[in-house]
């Protein structure tokens, strides 16, 4: 679905967890809430309390509003606490500046203030977002309900509904993340069920039965009626129509339970009536087929990739992949890394004094097993420093599998007896039939892992390989064109406009890290120097912790510049270009003195500007203090 609009037209039952959490928030005078199946009665706080009859959809709508409005709430807090404080003026000026009808003048007045101009990039973005919504929907920015009104505006609710929702729910959810998350969990489950309803599962399942199972039997009716028969004897664990909400079938334990239930029913009825028994068994078979169909449907949403992220040292490549691929296995290549380490191989094992050879899996094989066992999940492997090993030797025959079709499945298969035999053993230990079904139907490839002369290996659609590399490193292996052609490449640029580095200073030089490194990089790319971009300094070249230590700065930054960046032309940036030990002596006495005059002047100018700004702030602060003291007298 494109939005949540359809969700709020559905009947909603709230979880017991949500109800309990909401009751805990009702701690005002006379405030309480009574939950019914699809509605609630809320008694407002205060001596003159009133009752509000609330449909359950409103709880989810309020949580959704709180989620979407978090940035606006934070923007207002920054505006009041940082822009309207300190030298620019106290908070009493906020109402004065914003209590006018001309929105353009209000925004212009705010953005002209020095406190606004010195906000971090992240803080400024949140204030700008608030002002943008104010420009579009707002009336009085100073009013206590300004933010909640802006949050409610896009939903186009009548005034009474908007007021009840925002006053009763939005800030309550914002202040209670557990309560908000419990509501959003309910919303997500409804969205999933509703998405399935809109997919036209019946017709798709019917076509799947014809194409894959080659049957015209009416399993549709069996699926539609399964929930009624199940609920009649399992009211402690009820389910809805599986075409409306198939989510219970994504729990393998529950799926086995419901299939077993109908199979046993069939055995019981067989003693009485054969036809009745067959019908029950057909329900069990229908559920099995429906599960296969759902696995394939989910699998089609996942497309495996081979992707390499590259960039200058310290651009946050590892940080980026950790954030975007959080559950992937992580390994690091190095010059001694081999195919045996990566894929695995035969290894001698001793059992009761008898030596045998068994396949010992590497991280690639372990990830492949996970991918085949979990066909609806995105599984992957992160390879750090991929060009530090001989990739042709490490990947070996797996290289052929890196060519993928539009679904992310290997275009070509390979013969690898030891690895396929190992996979077959793994699946026999657990529910092999389930995985065999996936292998045969999930990707439309009729191949299984058996130990014979013709079995073949491939990478499934839900298995991705993500890698990082720094092409400027010395002594790394060169990847050949054929290998690189099978990968997507994404360049991660140098970007110091990240919130967590906005106020971090570099020890010794006593400058903001982002300002120091930007000037240094600009100097290195000057037309008279022209250092390659992949040798510049990235925003995370030195950790925040190490930036506070002068010795660490010298051992990491200066030695990198000395040995790697200007190794053969050190006089381009350093005033001492013969001995590193002498350079460090100069650094310990006067850090800026180590640089050539042109670069030193740029950094000294930055120092002067900082000192002038500090003095202005100090004078402004003293002026305010003196004014306050005079008024107190």
C-alpha positions as CSV (number, residue, x, y, z in Angstrom):
1,X,0.0,0.0,0.0
2,X,1.1,3.6,-0.6
3,X,0.0,4.9,2.8
4,X,-1.7,4.0,6.1
5,X,-5.1,5.3,5.0
6,X,-6.6,1.9,4.4
7,X,-5.3,0.6,7.7
8,X,-7.4,3.1,9.7
9,X,-10.6,1.8,8.1
10,X,-10.0,-1.7,9.5
11,X,-11.4,-3.1,12.7
12,X,-8.6,-3.0,15.3
13,X,-8.0,-5.2,18.4
14,X,-5.3,-3.9,20.7
15,X,-2.7,-6.1,22.3
16,X,-2.8,-6.7,26.1
17,X,0.8,-5.3,26.2
18,X,-0.4,-2.0,24.7
19,X,-3.4,-1.8,27.0
20,X,-1.3,-2.3,30.1
21,X,1.3,0.3,29.0
22,X,-1.4,2.8,28.2
23,X,-3.1,2.3,31.6
24,X,0.2,3.1,33.3
25,X,0.3,6.5,31.6
26,X,-3.1,7.5,33.1
27,X,-1.9,9.0,36.3
28,X,-3.7,12.4,36.4
29,X,-6.6,13.3,38.7
30,X,-9.6,11.1,37.8
31,X,-7.9,10.0,34.6
32,X,-8.5,6.5,33.5
33,X,-9.3,4.3,30.4
34,X,-11.5,1.3,29.9
35,X,-10.8,-0.9,26.8
36,X,-13.5,-2.8,24.9
37,X,-12.9,-5.0,21.9
38,X,-12.9,-2.3,19.3
39,X,-13.3,0.9,21.3
40,X,-12.2,2.5,24.5
41,X,-13.7,5.0,27.0
42,X,-11.1,7.6,28.1
43,X,-11.8,9.8,31.1
44,X,-9.8,13.0,30.9
45,X,-7.7,14.3,33.8
46,X,-8.9,17.0,36.2
47,X,-11.7,17.8,38.6
48,X,-14.1,18.6,35.7
49,X,-13.1,15.4,33.8
50,X,-15.0,14.3,30.7
51,X,-15.5,11.0,28.9
52,X,-14.2,10.5,25.3
53,X,-15.4,7.5,23.3
54,X,-12.5,6.4,21.2
55,X,-12.3,3.9,18.3
56,X,-9.2,1.7,18.5
57,X,-7.9,3.0,15.2
58,X,-7.1,6.3,16.9
59,X,-4.5,4.8,19.1
60,X,-2.6,3.6,16.0
61,X,-3.2,6.9,14.3
62,X,-1.8,8.7,17.3
63,X,1.3,6.5,17.4
64,X,1.8,7.0,13.6
65,X,1.5,10.8,14.1
66,X,4.0,10.7,17.0
67,X,6.5,8.7,14.8
68,X,6.1,11.1,11.9
69,X,6.2,14.2,14.1
70,X,9.3,13.4,16.1
71,X,11.5,15.6,13.9
72,X,9.0,18.5,14.4
73,X,9.0,18.1,18.2
74,X,12.8,18.1,18.2
75,X,12.9,21.1,15.9
76,X,10.7,23.1,18.2
77,X,12.8,22.1,21.2
78,X,16.0,23.3,19.4
79,X,14.3,26.5,18.4
80,X,13.2,27.4,22.0
81,X,16.2,26.1,23.8
82,X,19.1,27.0,21.5
83,X,18.0,29.8,19.1
84,X,16.1,31.7,21.7
85,X,18.7,31.6,24.4
86,X,22.1,33.0,25.3
87,X,23.4,36.1,23.5
88,X,20.7,36.3,20.9
89,X,17.9,36.9,23.4
90,X,15.9,35.1,26.0
91,X,12.8,32.9,25.4
92,X,10.5,35.8,26.1
93,X,11.4,37.1,22.7
94,X,10.1,33.9,21.1
95,X,6.4,34.9,21.3
96,X,7.3,38.5,20.3
97,X,9.1,37.4,17.1
98,X,6.5,34.7,16.1
99,X,3.2,36.3,17.1
100,X,2.7,38.0,13.7
101,X,0.6,36.8,10.7
102,X,3.4,37.2,8.1
103,X,5.0,33.8,8.0
104,X,7.8,34.9,5.7
105,X,8.9,37.5,8.2
106,X,8.7,35.1,11.1
107,X,11.0,32.6,9.3
108,X,13.3,35.4,8.1
109,X,13.6,36.7,11.7
110,X,14.5,33.3,13.0
111,X,17.1,32.5,10.4
112,X,18.8,35.9,10.8
113,X,19.7,35.1,14.4
114,X,23.3,34.2,15.1
115,X,22.2,31.3,17.4
116,X,20.4,29.8,14.4
117,X,23.4,30.3,12.1
118,X,25.7,28.4,14.5
119,X,23.5,25.4,14.9
120,X,24.9,22.0,13.8
121,X,23.9,20.7,10.4
122,X,21.5,18.2,12.0
123,X,19.9,20.8,14.3
124,X,19.5,23.3,11.5
125,X,17.8,20.6,9.3
126,X,15.3,19.9,12.1
127,X,14.5,23.6,12.6
128,X,14.2,24.1,8.8
129,X,11.8,21.1,8.6
130,X,9.7,22.7,11.4
131,X,9.6,26.1,9.6
132,X,8.7,24.4,6.3
133,X,5.7,22.7,7.9
134,X,4.8,26.0,9.6
135,X,4.9,27.8,6.2
136,X,2.6,25.2,4.8
137,X,0.2,24.5,7.6
138,X,0.9,26.7,10.7
139,X,-0.8,29.7,12.2
140,X,0.9,30.7,15.5
141,X,4.3,29.2,16.0
142,X,4.6,30.5,19.6
143,X,1.4,28.7,20.8
144,X,1.8,25.7,23.1
145,X,-0.2,23.5,20.6
146,X,1.8,24.7,17.6
147,X,3.7,21.4,17.1
148,X,0.8,19.1,17.6
149,X,-1.3,21.1,15.2
150,X,1.5,20.8,12.6
151,X,1.7,17.1,13.1
152,X,-2.1,16.6,12.7
153,X,-2.4,19.0,9.7
154,X,-1.4,16.5,6.9
155,X,-4.1,14.0,8.2
156,X,-6.9,16.6,7.4
157,X,-9.0,15.7,10.4
158,X,-11.9,17.8,11.7
159,X,-10.8,20.2,14.5
160,X,-12.4,18.2,17.3
161,X,-10.8,14.9,16.2
162,X,-7.4,16.5,15.6
163,X,-7.5,18.1,19.1
164,X,-8.4,14.9,20.9
165,X,-5.8,12.9,19.0
166,X,-3.0,15.3,19.5
167,X,-3.8,16.3,23.1
168,X,-4.5,12.8,24.3
169,X,-2.1,10.7,22.3
170,X,0.7,12.3,20.3
171,X,2.8,13.8,23.1
172,X,2.0,10.7,25.3
173,X,3.5,8.5,22.7
174,X,6.5,10.7,22.2
175,X,7.2,10.7,25.9
176,X,6.7,6.9,26.2
177,X,8.7,5.1,23.4
178,X,7.6,1.6,24.7
179,X,3.9,2.6,24.4
180,X,4.5,4.0,20.9
181,X,6.4,0.9,19.7
182,X,3.7,-1.4,21.0
183,X,1.1,0.5,18.9
184,X,3.4,0.6,15.9
185,X,3.8,-3.2,16.2
186,X,0.1,-3.6,15.9
187,X,0.1,-1.2,13.0
188,X,2.8,-3.2,11.2
189,X,0.9,-6.5,11.6
190,X,-2.2,-4.9,10.2
191,X,-0.3,-3.4,7.3
192,X,1.2,-6.8,6.5
193,X,-2.2,-8.5,6.6
194,X,-3.8,-5.8,4.5
195,X,-0.9,-5.9,2.0
196,X,-1.6,-9.6,1.5
197,X,-5.3,-9.0,1.0
198,X,-4.5,-6.4,-1.7
199,X,-2.1,-8.8,-3.5
200,X,-4.9,-11.0,-4.7
201,X,-3.6,-14.1,-3.0
202,X,-6.4,-16.3,-4.1
203,X,-5.8,-15.9,-7.8
204,X,-2.0,-16.0,-7.5
205,X,-2.2,-19.2,-5.4
206,X,-4.6,-20.8,-7.9
207,X,-2.2,-20.0,-10.8
208,X,0.7,-21.3,-8.7
209,X,-1.1,-24.6,-8.1
210,X,-1.5,-25.0,-11.9
211,X,2.0,-24.0,-12.8
212,X,4.0,-25.6,-10.0
213,X,1.9,-28.4,-8.6
214,X,0.0,-29.1,-11.9
215,X,-3.3,-29.5,-10.1
216,X,-6.8,-28.1,-10.5
217,X,-8.0,-29.3,-7.1
218,X,-9.9,-26.7,-5.1
219,X,-7.4,-26.1,-2.4
220,X,-8.7,-22.5,-2.3
221,X,-11.8,-23.6,-0.4
222,X,-9.7,-25.7,2.0
223,X,-7.6,-22.6,2.9
224,X,-10.6,-20.4,3.3
225,X,-12.3,-22.8,5.8
226,X,-9.2,-23.9,7.7
227,X,-9.4,-21.1,10.3
228,X,-13.0,-22.0,11.3
229,X,-12.2,-25.6,11.9
230,X,-9.0,-24.8,13.7
231,X,-10.6,-22.2,16.0
232,X,-13.5,-24.5,16.9
233,X,-11.0,-26.6,18.9
234,X,-8.2,-24.2,19.5
235,X,-9.9,-21.0,20.8
236,X,-6.8,-20.3,23.0
237,X,-4.8,-19.8,19.8
238,X,-7.3,-18.4,17.2
239,X,-6.3,-17.4,13.6
240,X,-8.1,-15.4,11.0
241,X,-8.8,-16.4,7.4
242,X,-5.4,-17.3,6.0
243,X,-6.0,-15.4,2.8
244,X,-6.6,-12.3,4.8
245,X,-3.8,-12.9,7.3
246,X,-1.3,-15.6,6.4
247,X,1.3,-14.3,8.9
248,X,0.9,-17.3,11.4
249,X,2.3,-19.6,8.7
250,X,5.6,-17.8,8.9
251,X,6.1,-19.4,12.2
252,X,7.4,-22.9,11.3
253,X,6.4,-24.4,14.7
254,X,2.8,-23.2,14.4
255,X,2.7,-24.4,10.7
256,X,3.7,-27.9,11.8
257,X,1.1,-27.7,14.6
258,X,-1.8,-26.8,12.3
259,X,-0.8,-29.3,9.6
260,X,-0.5,-32.0,12.3
261,X,-3.9,-31.1,13.7
262,X,-5.7,-31.7,10.4
263,X,-3.7,-34.8,9.6
264,X,-4.8,-36.3,13.0
265,X,-8.4,-35.2,12.3
266,X,-8.2,-37.2,9.1
267,X,-7.0,-40.3,10.9
268,X,-9.9,-40.0,13.4
269,X,-12.5,-39.5,10.7
270,X,-11.2,-42.4,8.6
271,X,-12.7,-44.8,11.1
272,X,-16.1,-43.2,10.4
273,X,-16.1,-42.0,6.9
274,X,-13.4,-42.1,4.2
275,X,-14.6,-39.0,2.4
276,X,-14.6,-36.9,5.5
277,X,-11.1,-38.1,6.4
278,X,-9.8,-37.2,3.0
279,X,-11.2,-33.7,3.3
280,X,-9.2,-33.1,6.5
281,X,-6.1,-34.5,5.0
282,X,-6.6,-32.2,2.0
283,X,-6.6,-29.2,4.3
284,X,-3.3,-30.3,5.7
285,X,-1.9,-30.7,2.2
286,X,-3.4,-27.3,1.1
287,X,-1.6,-25.6,4.0
288,X,1.7,-27.3,2.9
289,X,1.2,-26.0,-0.6
290,X,0.2,-22.6,0.6
291,X,3.3,-22.3,2.7
292,X,5.5,-23.2,-0.3
293,X,3.6,-20.5,-2.3
294,X,4.1,-17.9,0.5
295,X,7.9,-18.7,0.7
296,X,8.2,-18.2,-3.0
297,X,6.2,-15.0,-2.9
298,X,8.4,-13.6,-0.1
299,X,11.6,-14.8,-1.8
300,X,10.7,-12.8,-4.9
301,X,10.9,-9.6,-2.9
302,X,14.6,-10.3,-2.0
303,X,17.2,-9.8,-4.7
304,X,20.8,-10.8,-3.9
305,X,23.6,-8.6,-4.9
306,X,27.4,-8.5,-5.0
307,X,28.5,-4.9,-4.0
308,X,31.7,-3.2,-3.2
309,X,31.8,0.1,-1.2
310,X,35.1,2.0,-1.8
311,X,36.5,5.4,-1.0
312,X,39.3,7.4,0.7
313,X,40.6,6.2,4.1
314,X,38.2,7.0,6.9
315,X,35.1,7.7,4.8
316,X,33.2,5.3,7.1
317,X,32.9,2.3,4.8
318,X,32.8,-0.2,7.7
319,X,30.5,2.0,9.6
320,X,28.2,2.3,6.6
321,X,27.9,-1.4,5.9
322,X,27.5,-2.2,9.6
323,X,24.5,0.2,9.7
324,X,22.9,-1.0,6.5
325,X,23.6,-4.7,6.7
326,X,23.4,-5.3,10.5
327,X,22.8,-9.0,10.6
328,X,25.4,-10.1,8.0
329,X,28.4,-12.2,8.9
330,X,31.7,-10.2,8.8
331,X,35.1,-11.3,7.7
332,X,38.4,-9.6,6.7
333,X,40.6,-10.6,3.8
334,X,44.4,-10.4,4.2
335,X,47.4,-11.6,2.0
336,X,47.4,-15.1,3.6
337,X,43.7,-15.6,3.2
338,X,42.8,-18.7,1.1
339,X,40.0,-20.6,-0.5
340,X,40.1,-23.1,2.4
341,X,39.6,-20.2,4.8
342,X,36.7,-18.7,2.8
343,X,34.8,-21.7,1.4
344,X,36.1,-24.6,3.3
345,X,37.7,-27.9,2.5
346,X,38.5,-31.5,3.6
347,X,40.2,-31.7,7.0
348,X,41.5,-34.8,8.8
349,X,39.5,-35.8,11.8
350,X,40.2,-38.5,14.4
351,X,37.4,-40.7,15.8
352,X,38.4,-43.5,18.1
353,X,41.9,-43.6,16.6
354,X,40.5,-43.8,13.0
355,X,41.5,-41.0,10.7
356,X,38.8,-39.7,8.3
357,X,38.4,-36.6,6.1
358,X,35.5,-34.3,6.7
359,X,34.4,-31.0,5.1
360,X,35.2,-28.1,7.4
361,X,33.0,-25.1,6.3
362,X,34.3,-21.5,5.9
363,X,32.2,-18.4,6.4
364,X,30.9,-18.4,2.8
365,X,29.5,-21.9,3.2
366,X,28.0,-21.1,6.7
367,X,26.3,-18.1,5.2
368,X,25.0,-20.2,2.3
369,X,23.5,-22.7,4.7
370,X,21.7,-19.9,6.5
371,X,20.4,-18.5,3.2
372,X,19.0,-21.9,2.1
373,X,17.5,-22.6,5.6
374,X,15.9,-19.1,5.7
375,X,14.6,-18.4,2.2
376,X,12.4,-15.4,3.2
377,X,15.3,-13.6,5.0
378,X,18.1,-11.6,3.5
379,X,21.3,-13.3,4.4
380,X,24.8,-12.1,3.6
381,X,28.5,-11.9,4.1
382,X,30.5,-8.7,4.6
383,X,34.1,-8.9,3.3
384,X,36.2,-6.1,4.7
385,X,39.4,-5.1,2.7
386,X,38.5,-7.4,-0.2
387,X,41.5,-6.3,-2.2
388,X,44.0,-7.3,0.5
389,X,43.8,-10.9,-0.6
390,X,44.2,-12.6,-4.0
391,X,40.5,-12.6,-4.8
392,X,40.9,-15.0,-7.8
393,X,42.5,-17.6,-5.6
394,X,40.2,-17.0,-2.6
395,X,36.9,-17.3,-4.6
396,X,38.2,-20.1,-6.8
397,X,35.2,-21.8,-8.5
398,X,32.7,-19.7,-6.5
399,X,33.8,-16.9,-9.0
400,X,31.5,-18.5,-11.5
401,X,28.4,-18.1,-9.2
402,X,28.8,-14.3,-9.0
403,X,27.0,-13.8,-12.3
404,X,23.3,-13.3,-11.2
405,X,20.0,-13.1,-13.1
406,X,17.3,-10.5,-12.5
407,X,16.1,-12.3,-9.4
408,X,19.6,-12.4,-7.8
409,X,20.2,-16.1,-8.4
410,X,23.4,-17.4,-9.9
411,X,23.1,-17.5,-13.7
412,X,25.4,-20.5,-13.9
413,X,25.9,-23.5,-11.6
414,X,29.1,-25.4,-10.7
415,X,30.0,-28.9,-9.7
416,X,31.6,-29.1,-6.2
417,X,31.1,-32.6,-4.7
418,X,32.5,-31.9,-1.2
419,X,30.6,-28.7,-0.6
420,X,27.3,-30.1,-2.0
421,X,27.6,-33.3,0.1
422,X,28.2,-31.2,3.2
423,X,25.0,-29.1,2.4
424,X,23.0,-32.3,1.9
425,X,24.2,-33.5,5.3
426,X,23.1,-30.2,7.0
427,X,19.6,-30.4,5.6
428,X,19.1,-34.0,6.5
429,X,19.8,-33.1,10.1
430,X,16.9,-30.7,10.2
431,X,13.7,-30.3,8.2
432,X,15.2,-31.2,4.9
433,X,11.9,-31.5,3.0
434,X,11.1,-27.8,3.7
435,X,14.5,-26.7,2.3
436,X,14.3,-29.1,-0.6
437,X,10.9,-27.6,-1.5
438,X,12.5,-24.2,-1.5
439,X,15.4,-25.3,-3.6
440,X,13.1,-26.9,-6.2
441,X,10.4,-24.2,-6.4
442,X,11.6,-21.1,-4.6
443,X,13.8,-19.9,-7.5
444,X,12.2,-21.9,-10.2
445,X,15.4,-24.1,-10.5
446,X,14.8,-27.8,-10.3
447,X,18.1,-28.8,-8.7
448,X,18.8,-30.5,-5.4
449,X,21.9,-31.2,-3.4
450,X,22.6,-35.0,-3.7
451,X,25.8,-36.9,-3.8
452,X,26.0,-38.0,-7.4
453,X,28.1,-37.1,-10.4
454,X,25.7,-34.4,-11.7
455,X,24.6,-32.3,-8.7
456,X,25.4,-28.6,-8.9
457,X,25.8,-25.6,-6.7
458,X,24.4,-22.0,-7.0
459,X,23.9,-18.9,-4.9
460,X,20.2,-18.3,-4.0
461,X,18.4,-15.0,-4.4
462,X,18.5,-14.1,-0.6
463,X,22.3,-14.4,-0.3
464,X,24.2,-11.2,-0.8
465,X,28.0,-10.5,-0.7
466,X,28.9,-7.0,0.5
467,X,32.6,-5.8,0.5
468,X,34.7,-2.8,1.3
469,X,38.0,-1.7,-0.2
470,X,40.4,1.2,-0.2
471,X,42.2,1.4,-3.5
472,X,44.9,3.7,-2.2
473,X,46.4,1.1,0.1
474,X,49.9,0.1,-0.7
475,X,50.8,-3.6,-1.3
476,X,47.2,-4.7,-2.1
477,X,46.2,-7.2,-4.8
478,X,44.8,-5.9,-8.1
479,X,41.4,-7.2,-9.0
480,X,41.1,-8.3,-12.6
481,X,38.4,-6.9,-14.9
482,X,36.5,-10.2,-15.1
483,X,36.1,-10.2,-11.3
484,X,35.2,-6.6,-11.0
485,X,32.5,-6.9,-13.8
486,X,30.5,-9.2,-11.5
487,X,30.2,-6.5,-8.8
488,X,28.3,-3.3,-8.3
489,X,30.6,-0.5,-7.0
490,X,29.5,2.5,-4.8
491,X,31.8,5.3,-3.9
492,X,31.5,6.7,-0.4
493,X,32.6,10.4,-0.6
494,X,34.3,12.4,2.1
495,X,31.6,14.1,4.1
496,X,32.3,16.0,7.3
497,X,28.7,17.2,7.6
498,X,27.8,14.3,10.0
499,X,26.1,15.3,13.3
500,X,28.4,13.3,15.7
501,X,31.5,15.1,14.4
502,X,30.1,18.7,14.3
503,X,31.9,19.8,17.5
504,X,34.8,17.4,17.7
505,X,38.2,19.1,17.9
506,X,41.6,17.7,16.9
507,X,44.2,17.8,19.7
508,X,47.3,19.9,19.3
509,X,45.9,22.1,16.6
510,X,42.9,23.0,18.7
511,X,40.6,23.3,15.7
512,X,37.4,21.7,14.8
513,X,38.3,18.4,13.1
514,X,36.0,19.0,10.2
515,X,37.5,22.5,9.6
516,X,41.1,21.3,9.9
517,X,40.6,18.3,7.6
518,X,38.6,20.3,5.0
519,X,41.4,22.9,4.7
520,X,44.0,20.1,4.5
521,X,42.1,18.2,1.8
522,X,41.5,21.4,-0.2
523,X,45.2,22.2,0.0
524,X,46.2,18.6,-1.1
525,X,43.9,18.9,-4.2
526,X,45.3,22.4,-5.1
527,X,46.2,22.6,-8.8
528,X,49.8,22.8,-7.9
529,X,49.8,19.7,-5.8
530,X,47.0,17.4,-7.1
531,X,47.0,14.5,-4.7
532,X,44.6,11.7,-5.8
533,X,41.2,11.7,-4.1
534,X,41.5,8.3,-2.6
535,X,44.6,9.5,-0.5
536,X,42.7,12.3,1.1
537,X,41.6,12.3,4.8
538,X,38.1,10.9,5.5
539,X,35.8,12.1,8.3
540,X,36.4,8.9,10.3
541,X,40.1,8.5,9.5
542,X,40.8,9.0,13.2
543,X,38.2,8.0,15.9
544,X,36.7,10.7,18.1
545,X,38.5,9.2,21.1
546,X,41.9,9.4,19.3
547,X,41.3,12.9,18.1
548,X,41.5,14.1,21.7
549,X,45.1,12.7,22.1
550,X,48.0,14.7,20.7
551,X,50.3,11.6,20.5
552,X,47.7,9.6,18.6
553,X,47.2,12.4,16.1
554,X,50.9,12.4,15.5
555,X,51.1,8.6,15.2
556,X,48.1,8.2,12.9
557,X,47.6,11.4,10.9
558,X,51.1,12.7,10.5
559,X,52.7,9.4,9.7
560,X,50.0,8.7,7.1
561,X,50.7,12.0,5.4
562,X,54.5,11.4,5.6
563,X,54.6,7.8,4.4
564,X,51.6,7.6,2.1
565,X,50.3,10.9,0.8
566,X,53.4,12.9,0.1
567,X,56.0,10.1,0.4
568,X,58.1,11.3,-2.6
569,X,57.3,15.1,-2.3
570,X,57.2,15.8,1.5
571,X,58.1,19.4,1.0
572,X,54.7,20.0,-0.6
573,X,53.1,20.2,2.8
574,X,55.8,19.9,5.5
575,X,58.4,22.5,6.5
576,X,60.7,19.7,7.6
577,X,60.9,17.0,4.9
578,X,64.1,15.0,5.7
579,X,63.5,13.5,9.2
580,X,60.2,12.4,10.7
581,X,61.7,12.6,14.2
582,X,62.5,16.3,13.7
583,X,59.0,16.9,12.4
584,X,57.5,15.4,15.6
585,X,59.8,17.7,17.7
586,X,58.4,20.7,15.9
587,X,54.9,19.4,16.3
588,X,55.4,19.0,20.1
589,X,56.5,22.7,20.4
590,X,54.2,24.3,17.9
591,X,51.9,22.0,15.9
592,X,51.2,24.5,13.1
593,X,54.9,25.1,12.5
594,X,55.2,21.7,10.8
595,X,53.4,22.9,7.7
596,X,54.7,25.0,4.8
597,X,53.8,28.6,4.9
598,X,50.8,28.6,2.5
599,X,49.0,25.8,4.4
600,X,50.1,27.2,7.8
601,X,48.6,30.6,7.0
602,X,45.2,29.0,6.1
603,X,45.1,27.2,9.4
604,X,46.3,30.2,11.4
605,X,43.5,32.3,9.7
606,X,41.0,29.7,10.9
607,X,42.5,30.1,14.4
608,X,42.1,33.8,14.3
609,X,38.5,33.6,13.2
610,X,37.8,31.2,16.1
611,X,39.4,33.5,18.6
612,X,37.5,36.5,17.4
613,X,34.2,34.6,17.6
614,X,35.0,33.4,21.1
615,X,35.7,37.0,22.2
616,X,32.5,38.2,20.7
617,X,30.6,35.5,22.6
618,X,32.4,36.4,25.8
619,X,31.6,40.1,25.4
620,X,27.9,39.3,24.7
621,X,27.7,37.0,27.7
622,X,29.2,39.6,30.0
623,X,26.9,42.3,28.6
624,X,23.9,40.1,29.4
625,X,25.2,39.4,32.9
626,X,25.8,43.1,33.6
627,X,22.3,43.9,32.3
628,X,20.7,41.3,34.6
629,X,22.8,42.5,37.6
630,X,21.7,46.1,37.0
631,X,18.0,45.1,36.8
632,X,18.4,43.1,40.0
633,X,19.7,46.3,41.8
